[in-house]
Structures are given as structure tokens and as C-alpha cells.
């Protein structure tokens, strides 16, 4: 997998690694659009916290906003979410196809100590 795509995937997983953001995405999947107050009430967290999470999701391109009257309504960019989940599935497929069949080499030595490819996954 190319480095820029790997970097995008890491950022995506990092952003969705926060439970509140994952819950916001789930709610946005259930509604066409919803305002901060509606999200805050359903999640049981402050409007300020919801706004901060939405800002981060927006920076990733997962959430779009539209001003309707006095309120800003948020919606999920399903195309962006689908693209990122496809990228994750591609990553998992590549890892599965490159998976080593044994952890230890002949003589009981660890294969990761001698293989340079294993170092690229730790950083």
C-alpha cells in the first residue's frame, strides 16, 4: 500500500478511534441531517464537545454542514466513509496475503529480528 494511502488510513482510524466520534458517525448514518443540539441530547454529552468532534470529523471530510435558519445541520459524507472503509479492506487484504506462515524460523529464532519488512509496520 502506498505511503500516502497508509497515512490517510491511519488518520481515519485515529479519528474514529474516539468512541464519541464513532457514536456521532453512527447517528449521522441514521439521519439525513441533524443539529449539534440534537446530537448532544442523543449522546448525553455537551454541545461544546459535540462541536469539537464535528470539527475534527469535518477536517477529515467525513461530515458536511449546512446552515438552515438559525441552526447548522450536519450530515455524513457517505462517499468519503465508503472510500475510507474500502481503503481499510484493501489494507486488510494486503496484510492477509503477505502474512507469514510461521513466527519462528528453523532453530527457534524469531523471524522479525532478521526480516527488514517487519520493521516497516512498527513506525
N, C-alpha and C positions, 0 to 999 in steps of 0.2 A: 504494500500500500504506500502511495506517495506520502512524503513528509507533510505537505500542506493539508492533505485529506486526513491524515492521522492527527494533526494538530487541531483541526476543526472538530473531529470526533471527540478528542479529549476535552475540548472546551464545552461541547454539547453535554457530555456525560457529567462534567463538573457542575454545570449549571443545573442539570436535572437531579444531581446528587443531593439536593436540599429538599427535604420532604414537603415543605410548604410550596415550593415551586412545582413540584410534581403534582401536588393536590390542585394547584391553580390550573395547570395544564389539563388535568382530568375534568375539572369543572368547565373549562373553556371548550372542551370536546362535547360537553352536554348542552351548551347554549350557543346560539348564533353569536350573541354578544352579551356582555354583562359589565356593569359598572363596578368601580372599586368598592363601594358600599355593599353591593350585593355579594361580591366575593368575600369581603371581610365578615359579613354575617354568616355566610355558609361555612367559612373556615374557622370561625371563632378566634380570629386574630385582628389586630388593629388595622385601620385603613392605611396608616403610615407604613406598616410592614408590608401590606399587600402592594402598595405603590412602589416600594423599593424592589420587591420581587418582580413586578411587572416591568420595571425599568430594565432590569437585568435580562429578562426574557425578551424584551423588545430589542435590546442591543444585539442579541443573538439572531434576531429576525423571526422568532417564533410567535410573537404577538404583535398585532396591529391595533391601532387605536383610531377612533372616530368620535368627533365631538357631536353630540346630539342634545340640543338645548343647553342646559346648564351642566350636563354630565358628559364625561368621556367614557365611551363604551369600548371594551376590549374584546378582541376575537383572536382565535388561534389561526395561524397560517398553516393549514393542514398540508400544503405542498412542501413547505420547509420541514415540517415534522416528518413527513414521509421520506424526504430526501435524506435526512439525518438517520432515520431508522434503517433505510436501505444501506447507508454507509456503514452502520454498525453490523448489519447482517453480512455485508461483504467482508468486513474485518474478521468476524467470527468464522466465516467460511475459509478465509486465507489461513487463519491460525489452525483450524481443523485439518487443512490439507498439508500443513507443514509440521504437524505435531510429531514429535519423536516417539518411537515405539517403546523405548526403554530409557529409564532415567540413569541407569548405571552402565558404564562400559565394561568390557571384559576386565577382570581383575578387581572389580568393585570401585573403580574411580568414578567420580561424578563427571558426567559429560559436560555440564555447564562450565566447569573450570577450564576446559580445553577448547570449547567452541566459541568463536567470536560472535556468532549470530545471537547467542543468548544475552550478550551484553546490551544489545540494542533495545531490548524490551524493558530494561530496568530504569532507564532515564526518562 
